[in-house]
Structures are given as structure tokens and as C-alpha cells.
Amino acid sequence: MPASEPHQIATHSPHPTGAPLSTEAAAQALRNGPTGAFAVAGIAVGVIFIAWLVFYFLLFIPRGAIG
């Protein structure tokens, strides 16, 4: 974009910024669901659970019972 052209952000544009989406394409996108988000969340929960097990077996168990 040349420097002489004024810059306009999409939120202030009166025109749509994306191409129109067909009904079939929208239905296909919704049919697939958020599988990537579920995968990321599952990996995060797995990492946290493994970290908890490491703390439990390497930190809490060797110290013995309290009292």
C-alpha cells in the first residue's frame, strides 16, 4: 500500500472484510467441531497430571506421613 493511501482498519470499514461463506461450507465447519481445541486441552491436562504425579511420588511420598 502506498504511503499516500490512508490506512483503514477492518472494524471501521463499511464493507465486509471476508468472502461470503456458503451454507454448505458453514455446515461443514460446524460439523467437524473444535477437535483441535479438544486436542490442545487434552494435552495440557495430561501434562499437568503427569507433573502432579511427579510431585506426588518424588516429593510427598519420600517425606512420609505427617504426625
C-alpha positions as CSV (number, residue, x, y, z in Angstrom):
1,M,0.0,0.0,0.0
2,P,1.5,3.4,-1.0
3,A,2.1,5.9,1.8
4,S,-0.3,8.3,0.2
5,E,-3.3,6.0,0.7
6,P,-5.0,6.4,4.1
7,H,-4.9,3.2,6.2
8,Q,-8.3,1.9,7.2
9,I,-8.8,-0.9,9.7
10,A,-11.4,-3.6,9.2
11,T,-13.6,-2.5,12.2
12,H,-14.2,0.9,10.6
13,S,-14.8,-0.5,7.1
14,P,-18.4,-0.4,5.9
15,H,-17.7,-3.3,3.6
16,P,-17.4,-6.9,4.7
17,T,-13.7,-8.0,5.1
18,G,-14.1,-11.7,4.3
19,A,-15.5,-13.5,1.3
20,P,-19.1,-14.7,1.7
21,L,-19.4,-18.2,3.2
22,S,-21.7,-20.6,1.6
23,T,-24.2,-22.5,3.7
24,E,-22.6,-25.8,2.8
25,A,-19.1,-24.6,3.9
26,A,-20.5,-23.2,7.2
27,A,-22.3,-26.5,7.9
28,Q,-19.1,-28.5,7.1
29,A,-17.1,-26.3,9.5
30,L,-19.6,-26.8,12.3
31,R,-19.9,-30.5,11.6
32,N,-16.1,-31.0,12.2
33,G,-16.3,-29.3,15.6
34,P,-13.4,-28.0,17.7
35,T,-11.2,-31.1,17.5
36,G,-8.0,-29.1,17.7
37,A,-9.1,-27.3,20.8
38,F,-10.0,-30.6,22.4
39,A,-6.6,-32.0,21.5
40,V,-4.7,-29.0,23.0
41,A,-6.8,-29.1,26.2
42,G,-6.3,-32.9,26.5
43,I,-2.5,-32.5,26.1
44,A,-2.5,-29.7,28.7
45,V,-4.5,-31.8,31.2
46,G,-2.2,-34.7,30.6
47,V,1.0,-32.6,31.2
48,I,-0.5,-31.2,34.4
49,F,-1.5,-34.7,35.6
50,I,2.0,-36.1,34.9
51,A,3.6,-33.1,36.7
52,W,1.3,-33.8,39.7
53,L,2.3,-37.5,39.8
54,V,6.0,-36.5,39.7
55,F,5.5,-34.2,42.6
56,Y,3.5,-36.8,44.5
57,F,5.9,-39.6,44.1
58,L,9.2,-37.7,44.2
59,L,8.3,-35.0,46.8
60,F,5.4,-36.1,49.1
61,I,5.8,-39.9,49.4
62,P,9.6,-39.8,50.4
63,R,8.8,-37.4,53.2
64,G,6.5,-39.9,54.9
65,A,3.3,-39.4,56.9
66,I,2.6,-36.2,58.8
67,G,2.1,-36.5,62.5
